[in-house]
Amino acid sequence: MLEGVAELLVNGGVASIWPDFSWLSAAVETATGWVGLAIIFVYSFLIAFILPGVSEVVLFAPLDLGFPDYVHLGLIMVISGAGKAAGSVFAFHIGQEAKESGFIEKRLRQSRFDIMEWTERKTLEIAQKWGYLGLAAALCVPGFPDTLSIYAFSILEKDYLKFAVATFTGSIGRLVVTTVTLSGVGITV
């Protein structure tokens, strides 16, 4: 499934027209001070709608704001959640426009993998059963691409505010799950 999505993004032209943002990921890993929080926000915003990669990298930003570590961690989570919520609203808008134009559906149906059928079935199941809670839960899964869940739900749902709240909640949930998991194996964030 994910191979098919990657093929669509690369062969569909997104990777060929979008610049390389690896420098931004590196900037997050070295982000300090209040500017570091801005970098985290921008990274999280972009992760929500276009950047490949994982959003958990923000947890390793060495902010150095003079607060205790737990305050830095809380700030990182809130700023990242806000950035991802803002980016998801942007993606939501794109999804609404694409839904009306039919472009995404056409490209997915042209893929050599049966992405559309699988995505429609699974996403519809989750959305119908769990709604925005399903989106928040999907975003809590560490390592799973945010953009996949965000765009899948953006095509099915209609409420911008609920969408933003669900992505904010799911984003913070993912960072909490990651922090707890890493703490359990002895890694400090």
C-alpha positions in Angstrom: 0.0 0.0 0.0 2.6 2.6 1.1 4.8 1.6 -2.0 1.8 2.6 -4.1 1.4 5.9 -2.4 5.1 6.6 -2.8 4.9 5.7 -6.5 2.0 8.1 -6.9 3.9 10.9 -5.2 7.1 10.3 -7.1 5.7 9.4 -10.5 2.7 11.7 -10.1 5.0 14.6 -10.1 4.9 15.8 -6.5 8.5 14.8 -5.7 9.8 16.3 -8.9 8.3 19.7 -8.4 8.8 20.0 -4.6 12.2 21.1 -3.3 14.3 19.0 -1.0 13.5 19.9 2.7 16.0 17.6 4.4 17.7 20.8 5.6 14.5 21.6 7.6 14.6 18.3 9.4 18.3 18.9 10.3 17.3 22.4 11.5 14.7 20.9 13.8 17.2 18.5 15.3 19.4 21.5 16.2 16.7 24.0 17.0 17.3 26.2 20.0 15.7 29.2 21.6 12.4 30.8 20.6 13.4 30.6 16.9 13.6 26.8 17.5 10.0 26.8 18.4 9.2 28.6 15.1 11.2 26.0 13.2 9.2 23.3 15.0 6.0 25.0 14.0 7.0 25.3 10.3 8.3 21.8 10.2 5.1 20.4 11.7 2.9 22.5 9.4 4.8 21.2 6.3 4.7 17.6 7.6 0.9 17.7 7.8 0.4 18.3 4.1 3.5 17.7 2.0 6.8 16.6 3.6 7.6 12.9 3.8 9.1 11.7 7.0 8.1 11.5 10.6 7.0 14.3 12.9 8.6 12.7 16.0 11.9 14.3 15.2 10.7 17.5 16.9 11.1 15.7 20.3 14.8 15.9 19.9 15.1 19.6 19.5 17.5 21.0 22.1 15.5 24.2 22.8 17.6 25.5 25.7 15.1 28.2 26.8 16.1 28.0 30.4 13.1 26.0 31.5 13.0 22.5 33.0 13.1 19.7 30.5 9.4 18.8 31.0 8.4 22.4 30.1 10.6 22.2 26.9 8.9 18.9 26.1 5.4 20.4 26.7 6.2 23.5 24.5 7.5 21.2 21.7 4.3 19.1 21.8 2.0 22.1 21.9 3.8 24.0 19.1 4.2 20.9 17.0 0.5 20.1 17.5 -0.5 23.6 16.5 1.7 23.5 13.5 0.3 20.2 12.4 -3.3 21.4 13.0 -2.7 24.5 10.9 -1.0 22.4 8.1 -3.9 19.9 8.3 -6.4 22.7 7.8 -4.5 23.7 4.7 -4.4 20.1 3.5 -8.1 19.8 4.4 -8.8 22.8 2.1 -6.8 21.2 -0.7 -8.7 18.0 -0.1 -12.0 19.8 -0.4 -10.9 21.4 -3.7 -9.5 18.1 -5.0 -12.7 16.4 -4.1 -14.6 18.8 -6.3 -12.2 18.6 -9.2 -11.6 14.8 -9.1 -7.9 15.2 -9.7 -6.7 13.0 -6.8 -9.2 10.3 -7.5 -8.2 10.2 -11.1 -4.5 9.9 -10.3 -5.0 7.2 -7.7 -7.2 5.2 -10.1 -4.4 5.4 -12.7 -1.8 4.0 -10.3 -0.7 0.4 -11.0 -1.6 -0.4 -7.4 -5.2 -0.6 -6.2 -4.6 2.2 -3.7 -8.0 3.9 -4.3 -10.1 0.8 -3.4 -8.0 -0.1 -0.3 -7.8 3.5 0.9 -11.5 4.1 0.3 -12.5 0.9 2.1 -10.2 1.4 5.1 -10.7 5.1 5.5 -14.5 4.8 5.1 -14.5 2.1 7.8 -12.6 4.2 10.2 -14.3 7.5 9.4 -17.8 5.9 9.6 -17.1 4.1 12.8 -15.0 6.6 14.6 -15.3 10.0 12.8 -12.8 12.6 14.0 -11.8 10.4 16.9 -10.6 7.9 14.3 -8.5 10.6 12.7 -7.0 11.5 16.0 -6.3 7.9 16.8 -4.7 7.3 13.4 -2.4 10.3 14.0 -1.3 8.8 17.3 0.5 6.0 15.6 4.3 6.8 15.7 6.1 6.4 12.4 2.9 6.3 10.3 2.8 9.1 7.6 0.7 12.0 8.8 -0.2 13.1 5.3 -1.8 9.7 4.5 -4.3 10.0 7.3 -4.9 13.7 6.9 -5.6 13.6 3.2 -7.7 10.5 3.5 -9.9 12.1 6.1 -9.9 15.5 4.4 -11.7 14.1 1.4 -14.4 12.5 3.5 -15.0 15.1 6.2 -16.4 18.6 6.1 -15.8 20.5 9.4 -12.6 22.5 9.5 -12.7 23.2 13.3 -13.3 19.5 14.2 -10.6 18.5 11.7 -8.1 20.9 13.3 -9.0 19.7 16.8 -8.6 16.1 15.8 -5.2 16.6 14.2 -4.0 18.7 17.2 -5.1 16.0 19.6 -3.7 13.2 17.5 -0.4 15.0 17.0 0.1 15.6 20.7 -1.0 12.0 21.3 1.6 10.7 18.9 4.3 12.7 20.7 3.2 11.4 24.1 3.1 7.8 22.8 6.6 8.2 21.4 7.9 9.8 24.5 6.5 7.1 26.8 7.7 4.4 24.4 11.2 5.8 24.2 11.3 6.3 28.0 10.4 2.7 28.4 13.5 1.6 26.5 15.7 4.0 28.3 15.9 6.9 25.7 15.4 10.3 27.1 13.8 13.0 24.9 
